[in-house]
Amino acid sequence: RMDYVIQERTVQGRTDPRTGKVGKPSWRYDVRYRGPDGKELSKTFRSKKEAEKYERAQRTALDQGAWLDPRKATETFSQYANRWLDERHELRPRTLELYRSLLKVHLIPRFGTMSLAKLSSQSSAVRAWNAELARRHQVTAAKAYRLLSQLCSTAVTDGVIGRSPCNVKGAGQDHSPERRIASVTEVFALADAMPPDM
């Protein structure tokens, strides 16, 4: 079980460089606690009310089995995606090549520097990115979306984020344009047009 402590501390006021006067001191409230792994974590707030709200939210999340380690959520999408790919030993070389390409060309340029915590709340950004890519390359958009969805689902399973931002209905389905099948007349016309020695 996690133990929580809220500590109040005084922060000295800033000195005005022109007048040399020191401003009024302010207070900070540190929420300190130990995670399930025994390591100490802390977060600082400007008001006691914010600190108490955070402390209650952390306790509730733990009681409901939904606690997420804030240290993990600071990892960027790029870092997580590359690590995820390195751990996929079961993938065939062609699939690995496809995933690396999708990450490099479509996912990392858009989401690479974003923390996983921030990405998990960006459903609208994911929807906009998918719509923009689908207008240009429908099949590629579906493949890139499926990869992003897989990565985010794994992050949820790993307890890195609480929910996946991938909730665009039908976005992972390929909608390849239907190929027209030649009629019998067109097949005979093609056969007639072939050189006799073929």
BALOKE-907588 format. One record per residue: residue in one letter; x, y, z of N, C-alpha, C in turn. Coordinates in nm, 3 decimals, decimal comma. Layout:
ATOM resn     n_x     n_y     n_z    ca_x    ca_y    ca_z     c_x     c_y     c_z
ATOM    a       X       Y       Z       X       Y       Z       X       Y       Z
...
This chain:
ATOM resn     n_x     n_y     n_z    ca_x    ca_y    ca_z     c_x     c_y     c_z
ATOM    r   0,083  -0,120   0,000   0,000   0,000   0,000   0,087   0,125   0,000
ATOM    m   0,045   0,228  -0,072   0,123   0,351  -0,081   0,095   0,440   0,040
ATOM    d   0,199   0,505   0,092   0,184   0,603   0,198   0,203   0,740   0,137
ATOM    y   0,114   0,833   0,171   0,119   0,968   0,115   0,150   1,068   0,224
ATOM    v   0,233   1,168   0,188   0,264   1,277   0,279   0,258   1,405   0,197
ATOM    i   0,186   1,506   0,249   0,185   1,638   0,184   0,270   1,730   0,271
ATOM    q   0,379   1,781   0,212   0,470   1,868   0,286   0,459   2,010   0,235
ATOM    e   0,452   2,103   0,327   0,444   2,245   0,293   0,585   2,303   0,304
ATOM    r   0,624   2,384   0,208   0,754   2,450   0,217   0,744   2,593   0,163
ATOM    t   0,831   2,678   0,214   0,831   2,818   0,173   0,933   2,838   0,062
ATOM    v   0,892   2,915  -0,039   0,983   2,950  -0,148   1,009   3,099  -0,136
ATOM    q   1,137   3,136  -0,127   1,174   3,276  -0,109   1,128   3,357  -0,230
ATOM    g   1,084   3,479  -0,203   1,042   3,569  -0,310   1,158   3,608  -0,400
ATOM    r   1,125   3,643  -0,523   1,230   3,683  -0,618   1,278   3,824  -0,589
ATOM    t   1,405   3,846  -0,620   1,463   3,979  -0,601   1,449   4,058  -0,730
ATOM    d   1,395   4,178  -0,719   1,381   4,266  -0,837   1,520   4,319  -0,872
ATOM    p   1,571   4,293  -0,993   1,707   4,336  -1,028   1,725   4,488  -1,032
ATOM    r   1,616   4,562  -1,054   1,627   4,709  -1,062   1,629   4,773  -0,924
ATOM    t   1,541   4,724  -0,836   1,528   4,789  -0,704   1,601   4,713  -0,593
ATOM    g   1,626   4,585  -0,617   1,691   4,506  -0,514   1,596   4,455  -0,408
ATOM    k   1,466   4,490  -0,421   1,368   4,445  -0,323   1,333   4,298  -0,344
ATOM    v   1,314   4,230  -0,232   1,278   4,088  -0,236   1,127   4,077  -0,227
ATOM    g   1,069   4,002  -0,318   0,925   3,983  -0,320   0,877   3,897  -0,204
ATOM    k   0,746   3,889  -0,191   0,687   3,809  -0,084   0,715   3,662  -0,105
ATOM    p   0,736   3,588   0,003   0,757   3,442  -0,011   0,626   3,374  -0,053
ATOM    s   0,640   3,261  -0,115   0,521   3,182  -0,153   0,539   3,040  -0,099
ATOM    w   0,433   2,963  -0,112   0,437   2,828  -0,057   0,422   2,726  -0,168
ATOM    r   0,484   2,612  -0,147   0,469   2,498  -0,238   0,430   2,378  -0,153
ATOM    y   0,356   2,288  -0,218   0,308   2,169  -0,148   0,354   2,045  -0,225
ATOM    d   0,439   1,969  -0,161   0,493   1,848  -0,223   0,414   1,727  -0,177
ATOM    v   0,361   1,652  -0,274   0,295   1,525  -0,241   0,401   1,418  -0,260
ATOM    r   0,438   1,352  -0,153   0,539   1,246  -0,159   0,473   1,113  -0,125
ATOM    y   0,509   1,012  -0,203   0,451   0,879  -0,176   0,540   0,772  -0,237
ATOM    r   0,519   0,650  -0,193   0,593   0,536  -0,248   0,500   0,458  -0,339
ATOM    g   0,550   0,424  -0,457   0,473   0,345  -0,550   0,470   0,200  -0,508
ATOM    p   0,393   0,117  -0,578   0,386  -0,026  -0,544   0,523  -0,095  -0,548
ATOM    d   0,617  -0,037  -0,626   0,750  -0,096  -0,635   0,842  -0,049  -0,522
ATOM    g   0,791   0,037  -0,433   0,870   0,084  -0,319   0,949   0,210  -0,346
ATOM    k   0,951   0,257  -0,471   1,029   0,377  -0,505   0,948   0,502  -0,472
ATOM    e   1,020   0,604  -0,421   0,951   0,727  -0,384   0,922   0,814  -0,506
ATOM    l   0,803   0,870  -0,507   0,760   0,961  -0,613   0,715   1,090  -0,548
ATOM    s   0,720   1,199  -0,623   0,670   1,325  -0,567   0,621   1,416  -0,678
ATOM    k   0,531   1,504  -0,642   0,479   1,604  -0,735   0,452   1,730  -0,654
ATOM    t   0,486   1,845  -0,712   0,475   1,973  -0,641   0,359   2,056  -0,696
ATOM    f   0,289   2,123  -0,603   0,175   2,207  -0,639   0,187   2,343  -0,573
ATOM    r   0,121   2,442  -0,633   0,123   2,578  -0,578   0,021   2,595  -0,465
ATOM    s  -0,084   2,513  -0,465  -0,184   2,527  -0,358  -0,205   2,394  -0,286
ATOM    k  -0,245   2,406  -0,161  -0,270   2,287  -0,080  -0,391   2,211  -0,137
ATOM    k  -0,489   2,286  -0,188  -0,609   2,225  -0,244  -0,574   2,134  -0,363
ATOM    e  -0,485   2,183  -0,452  -0,442   2,102  -0,568  -0,367   1,978  -0,523
ATOM    a  -0,282   1,994  -0,421  -0,203   1,882  -0,369  -0,295   1,774  -0,310
ATOM    e  -0,395   1,818  -0,236  -0,489   1,723  -0,174  -0,573   1,652  -0,281
ATOM    k  -0,611   1,725  -0,384  -0,689   1,667  -0,495  -0,607   1,558  -0,565
ATOM    y  -0,479   1,588  -0,590  -0,390   1,491  -0,655  -0,372   1,368  -0,567
ATOM    e  -0,352   1,392  -0,439  -0,331   1,282  -0,344  -0,454   1,190  -0,342
ATOM    r  -0,574   1,249  -0,340  -0,697   1,169  -0,341  -0,711   1,090  -0,471
ATOM    a  -0,678   1,154  -0,583  -0,688   1,087  -0,714  -0,593   0,968  -0,722
ATOM    q  -0,472   0,984  -0,666  -0,376   0,874  -0,667  -0,424   0,757  -0,580
ATOM    r  -0,479   0,789  -0,463  -0,533   0,684  -0,374  -0,647   0,608  -0,441
ATOM    t  -0,739   0,684  -0,504  -0,854   0,623  -0,571  -0,808   0,531  -0,683
ATOM    a  -0,713   0,580  -0,764  -0,662   0,500  -0,876  -0,600   0,370  -0,825
ATOM    l  -0,527   0,378  -0,714  -0,466   0,258  -0,657  -0,573   0,160  -0,609
ATOM    d  -0,673   0,213  -0,537  -0,780   0,128  -0,484  -0,857   0,058  -0,596
ATOM    q  -0,870   0,126  -0,712  -0,946   0,069  -0,824  -0,858  -0,012  -0,920
ATOM    g  -0,730  -0,023  -0,887  -0,638  -0,099  -0,973  -0,606  -0,027  -1,102
ATOM    a  -0,622   0,106  -1,102  -0,600   0,184  -1,226  -0,483   0,280  -1,211
ATOM    w  -0,398   0,258  -1,110  -0,285   0,349  -1,087  -0,182   0,334  -1,197
ATOM    l  -0,135   0,447  -1,250  -0,031   0,448  -1,353   0,093   0,515  -1,299
ATOM    d   0,207   0,458  -1,329   0,334   0,514  -1,283   0,365   0,638  -1,366
ATOM    p   0,365   0,758  -1,306   0,389   0,881  -1,383   0,526   0,886  -1,448
ATOM    r   0,622   0,809  -1,396   0,756   0,808  -1,456   0,753   0,746  -1,595
ATOM    k   0,668   0,644  -1,612   0,661   0,576  -1,742   0,595   0,664  -1,848
ATOM    a   0,496   0,741  -1,807   0,418   0,821  -1,902   0,496   0,938  -1,960
ATOM    t   0,615   0,968  -1,902   0,695   1,079  -1,956   0,777   1,035  -2,077
ATOM    e   0,785   0,906  -2,100   0,857   0,854  -2,217   0,789   0,906  -2,343
ATOM    t   0,869   0,945  -2,442   0,809   0,997  -2,566   0,756   0,882  -2,651
ATOM    f   0,666   0,917  -2,741   0,612   0,817  -2,832   0,724   0,752  -2,912
ATOM    s   0,819   0,832  -2,959   0,930   0,780  -3,039   1,012   0,678  -2,961
ATOM    q   1,044   0,708  -2,836   1,121   0,615  -2,751   1,044   0,485  -2,731
ATOM    y   0,917   0,498  -2,697   0,835   0,380  -2,670   0,819   0,295  -2,797
ATOM    a   0,791   0,360  -2,910   0,768   0,289  -3,036   0,892   0,211  -3,079
ATOM    n   1,008   0,273  -3,067   1,132   0,205  -3,107   1,163   0,087  -3,014
ATOM    r   1,137   0,105  -2,885   1,157  -0,005  -2,790   1,058  -0,117  -2,818
ATOM    w   0,933  -0,080  -2,845   0,828  -0,178  -2,877   0,868  -0,260  -2,998
ATOM    l   0,920  -0,193  -3,100   0,960  -0,261  -3,223   1,079  -0,354  -3,199
ATOM    d   1,174  -0,309  -3,116   1,291  -0,393  -3,085   1,253  -0,521  -3,011
ATOM    e   1,141  -0,518  -2,940   1,095  -0,635  -2,863   1,009  -0,730  -2,945
ATOM    r   0,977  -0,695  -3,068   0,888  -0,778  -3,152   0,971  -0,878  -3,233
ATOM    h   1,027  -0,979  -3,166   1,112  -1,078  -3,231   1,033  -1,173  -3,321
ATOM    e   0,902  -1,179  -3,301   0,820  -1,271  -3,379   0,784  -1,217  -3,517
ATOM    l   0,812  -1,090  -3,542   0,774  -1,030  -3,670   0,863  -1,078  -3,785
ATOM    r   0,802  -1,098  -3,900   0,878  -1,135  -4,020   0,955  -1,012  -4,069
ATOM    p   1,066  -1,034  -4,139   1,147  -0,921  -4,187   1,068  -0,818  -4,268
ATOM    r   0,977  -0,865  -4,355   0,897  -0,772  -4,437   0,805  -0,687  -4,350
ATOM    t   0,746  -0,750  -4,247   0,656  -0,677  -4,156   0,735  -0,574  -4,076
ATOM    l   0,852  -0,616  -4,029   0,940  -0,526  -3,953   0,979  -0,406  -4,038
ATOM    e   1,012  -0,432  -4,162   1,050  -0,326  -4,257   0,932  -0,229  -4,278
ATOM    l   0,812  -0,284  -4,293   0,692  -0,202  -4,311   0,669  -0,115  -4,188
ATOM    y   0,677  -0,174  -4,069   0,654  -0,099  -3,946   0,757   0,013  -3,929
ATOM    r   0,884  -0,017  -3,957   0,989   0,086  -3,946   0,960   0,202  -4,041
ATOM    s   0,917   0,169  -4,161   0,886   0,271  -4,261   0,766   0,356  -4,217
ATOM    l   0,660   0,291  -4,168   0,542   0,365  -4,123   0,576   0,457  -4,006
ATOM    l   0,659   0,408  -3,915   0,700   0,491  -3,802   0,781   0,611  -3,849
ATOM    k   0,878   0,586  -3,935   0,968   0,691  -3,981   0,897   0,798  -4,064
ATOM    v   0,809   0,755  -4,153   0,747   0,848  -4,247   0,618   0,911  -4,194
ATOM    h   0,537   0,836  -4,119   0,405   0,886  -4,083   0,378   0,908  -3,935
ATOM    l   0,434   0,825  -3,847   0,399   0,835  -3,705   0,493   0,923  -3,624
ATOM    i   0,624   0,899  -3,636   0,719   0,976  -3,556   0,720   1,124  -3,594
ATOM    p   0,711   1,161  -3,723   0,706   1,305  -3,753   0,587   1,376  -3,686
ATOM    r   0,476   1,306  -3,666   0,358   1,370  -3,607   0,354   1,357  -3,454
ATOM    f   0,390   1,239  -3,401   0,372   1,214  -3,258   0,502   1,188  -3,182
ATOM    g   0,616   1,182  -3,251   0,742   1,139  -3,192   0,786   1,205  -3,064
ATOM    t   0,776   1,339  -3,056   0,826   1,410  -2,938   0,721   1,421  -2,827
ATOM    m   0,599   1,376  -2,855   0,491   1,385  -2,758   0,507   1,276  -2,651
ATOM    s   0,485   1,313  -2,525   0,491   1,211  -2,420   0,370   1,118  -2,436
ATOM    l   0,384   0,995  -2,389   0,273   0,901  -2,397   0,153   0,951  -2,317
ATOM    a   0,179   1,018  -2,206   0,070   1,072  -2,124  -0,011   1,173  -2,205
ATOM    k   0,060   1,260  -2,277  -0,009   1,360  -2,359  -0,081   1,294  -2,476
ATOM    l  -0,014   1,199  -2,541  -0,073   1,131  -2,656  -0,204   1,062  -2,619
ATOM    s  -0,211   1,007  -2,498  -0,331   0,932  -2,457  -0,455   1,019  -2,452
ATOM    s  -0,436   1,152  -2,445  -0,551   1,243  -2,440  -0,572   1,316  -2,572
ATOM    q  -0,507   1,267  -2,678  -0,511   1,337  -2,806  -0,595   1,266  -2,912
ATOM    s  -0,712   1,217  -2,876  -0,798   1,149  -2,972  -0,828   1,236  -3,093
ATOM    s  -0,852   1,364  -3,072  -0,885   1,453  -3,184  -0,765   1,473  -3,276
ATOM    a  -0,644   1,477  -3,220  -0,523   1,492  -3,302  -0,500   1,366  -3,384
ATOM    v  -0,526   1,250  -3,326  -0,513   1,122  -3,398  -0,615   1,117  -3,511
ATOM    r  -0,738   1,160  -3,483  -0,844   1,161  -3,585  -0,807   1,253  -3,701
ATOM    a  -0,755   1,373  -3,670  -0,717   1,470  -3,773  -0,601   1,418  -3,858
ATOM    w  -0,502   1,358  -3,791  -0,386   1,301  -3,862  -0,432   1,190  -3,957
ATOM    n  -0,519   1,102  -3,908  -0,567   0,991  -3,989  -0,647   1,040  -4,111
ATOM    a  -0,733   1,138  -4,088  -0,815   1,192  -4,197  -0,729   1,256  -4,305
ATOM    e  -0,628   1,331  -4,262  -0,538   1,398  -4,355  -0,461   1,296  -4,439
ATOM    l  -0,408   1,192  -4,373  -0,331   1,089  -4,444  -0,421   1,006  -4,536
ATOM    a  -0,542   0,975  -4,491  -0,636   0,895  -4,570  -0,678   0,966  -4,699
ATOM    r  -0,683   1,099  -4,696  -0,718   1,174  -4,817  -0,614   1,154  -4,927
ATOM    r  -0,488   1,137  -4,884  -0,380   1,120  -4,981  -0,349   0,974  -5,012
ATOM    h  -0,346   0,891  -4,906  -0,306   0,750  -4,921  -0,394   0,663  -4,832
ATOM    q  -0,506   0,619  -4,881  -0,604   0,548  -4,800  -0,551   0,419  -4,737
ATOM    v  -0,484   0,337  -4,818  -0,434   0,208  -4,768  -0,322   0,230  -4,666
ATOM    t  -0,231   0,324  -4,695  -0,121   0,354  -4,603  -0,176   0,409  -4,471
ATOM    a  -0,280   0,491  -4,480  -0,340   0,548  -4,359  -0,394   0,437  -4,269
ATOM    a  -0,458   0,337  -4,330  -0,513   0,224  -4,252  -0,400   0,146  -4,184
ATOM    k  -0,292   0,122  -4,257  -0,178   0,047  -4,200  -0,112   0,125  -4,087
ATOM    a  -0,092   0,255  -4,107  -0,028   0,338  -4,005  -0,117   0,348  -3,880
ATOM    y  -0,248   0,357  -3,902  -0,341   0,365  -3,790  -0,341   0,234  -3,709
ATOM    r  -0,338   0,122  -3,780  -0,335  -0,008  -3,710  -0,209  -0,020  -3,624
ATOM    l  -0,097   0,028  -3,677   0,028   0,022  -3,601   0,020   0,112  -3,479
ATOM    l  -0,029   0,234  -3,497  -0,044   0,325  -3,384  -0,136   0,265  -3,278
ATOM    s  -0,245   0,204  -3,322  -0,341   0,142  -3,231  -0,277   0,027  -3,153
ATOM    q  -0,196  -0,055  -3,221  -0,125  -0,165  -3,154  -0,031  -0,112  -3,047
ATOM    l   0,045  -0,008  -3,083   0,141   0,051  -2,988   0,069   0,106  -2,865
ATOM    c  -0,040   0,177  -2,888  -0,114   0,237  -2,776  -0,182   0,131  -2,691
ATOM    s  -0,232   0,025  -2,753  -0,294  -0,085  -2,676  -0,191  -0,152  -2,586
ATOM    t  -0,069  -0,170  -2,638   0,038  -0,229  -2,557   0,073  -0,137  -2,441
ATOM    a   0,075  -0,006  -2,468   0,106   0,091  -2,361   0,000   0,085  -2,251
ATOM    v  -0,126   0,064  -2,288  -0,233   0,049  -2,189  -0,210  -0,079  -2,107
ATOM    t  -0,180  -0,189  -2,176  -0,154  -0,317  -2,110  -0,034  -0,307  -2,016
ATOM    d   0,068  -0,232  -2,058   0,189  -0,214  -1,977   0,167  -0,120  -1,859
ATOM    g   0,050  -0,057  -1,853   0,023   0,036  -1,744   0,093   0,169  -1,761
ATOM    v   0,129   0,202  -1,885   0,197   0,329  -1,912   0,095   0,441  -1,929
ATOM    i  -0,016   0,412  -1,997  -0,124   0,509  -2,015  -0,256   0,443  -1,974
ATOM    g  -0,354   0,525  -1,942  -0,482   0,472  -1,896  -0,576   0,432  -2,008
ATOM    r  -0,564   0,502  -2,124  -0,651   0,470  -2,237  -0,582   0,503  -2,367
ATOM    s  -0,627   0,438  -2,472  -0,570   0,460  -2,605  -0,643   0,575  -2,674
ATOM    p  -0,570   0,659  -2,748  -0,634   0,768  -2,821  -0,689   0,721  -2,956
ATOM    c  -0,673   0,593  -2,986  -0,715   0,538  -3,116  -0,858   0,486  -3,108
ATOM    n  -0,953   0,571  -3,142  -1,093   0,530  -3,138  -1,170   0,579  -3,261
ATOM    v  -1,099   0,586  -3,374  -1,162   0,629  -3,499  -1,224   0,506  -3,564
ATOM    k  -1,355   0,505  -3,573  -1,427   0,389  -3,625  -1,387   0,360  -3,770
ATOM    g  -1,345   0,236  -3,796  -1,312   0,191  -3,931  -1,180   0,240  -3,986
ATOM    a  -1,103   0,315  -3,905  -0,978   0,374  -3,955  -0,872   0,269  -3,989
ATOM    g  -0,876   0,154  -3,923  -0,775   0,051  -3,949  -0,811  -0,045  -4,059
ATOM    q  -0,923  -0,021  -4,125  -0,967  -0,112  -4,233  -0,919  -0,060  -4,367
ATOM    d  -0,863  -0,152  -4,446  -0,819  -0,116  -4,582  -0,941  -0,097  -4,670
ATOM    h  -0,942   0,012  -4,741  -1,049   0,037  -4,839  -0,985   0,055  -4,975
ATOM    s  -0,922  -0,052  -5,023  -0,856  -0,044  -5,154  -0,960  -0,024  -5,261
ATOM    p  -0,931   0,062  -5,360  -1,028   0,080  -5,467  -1,050  -0,052  -5,540
ATOM    e  -1,175  -0,083  -5,570  -1,209  -0,210  -5,634  -1,156  -0,213  -5,776
ATOM    r  -1,088  -0,324  -5,809  -1,034  -0,337  -5,945  -1,146  -0,383  -6,040
ATOM    r  -1,152  -0,317  -6,153  -1,254  -0,353  -6,252  -1,215  -0,481  -6,322
ATOM    i  -1,309  -0,571  -6,335  -1,284  -0,698  -6,403  -1,324  -0,683  -6,549
ATOM    a  -1,233  -0,728  -6,636  -1,260  -0,717  -6,780  -1,379  -0,805  -6,820
ATOM    s  -1,458  -0,754  -6,913  -1,573  -0,832  -6,963  -1,521  -0,939  -7,058
ATOM    v  -1,608  -1,036  -7,092  -1,571  -1,144  -7,185  -1,530  -1,085  -7,320
ATOM    t  -1,603  -0,987  -7,367  -1,574  -0,921  -7,496  -1,435  -0,858  -7,493
ATOM    e  -1,401  -0,792  -7,377  -1,269  -0,728  -7,366  -1,157  -0,832  -7,363
ATOM    v  -1,182  -0,945  -7,299  -1,082  -1,053  -7,295  -1,055  -1,106  -7,435
ATOM    f  -1,162  -1,130  -7,511  -1,144  -1,179  -7,649  -1,073  -1,075  -7,736
ATOM    a  -1,106  -0,948  -7,714  -1,041  -0,841  -7,792  -0,892  -0,836  -7,761
ATOM    l  -0,856  -0,855  -7,634  -0,714  -0,858  -7,595  -0,643  -0,979  -7,656
ATOM    a  -0,711  -1,093  -7,653  -0,653  -1,215  -7,711  -0,630  -1,197  -7,861
ATOM    d  -0,724  -1,135  -7,929  -0,711  -1,111  -8,074  -0,597  -1,014  -8,105
ATOM    a  -0,572  -0,923  -8,011  -0,469  -0,821  -8,035  -0,329  -0,874  -8,007
ATOM    m  -0,316  -0,990  -7,945  -0,184  -1,047  -7,912  -0,114  -1,094  -8,038
ATOM    p   0,018  -1,081  -8,044   0,091  -1,133  -8,161   0,069  -1,283  -8,176
ATOM    p   0,065  -1,335  -8,298   0,036  -1,477  -8,322   0,138  -1,572  -8,261
ATOM    d   0,262  -1,531  -8,243   0,366  -1,623  -8,191   0,361  -1,635  -8,040
ATOM    m   0,265  -1,573  -7,973   0,258  -1,582  -7,825   0,158  -1,688  -7,781
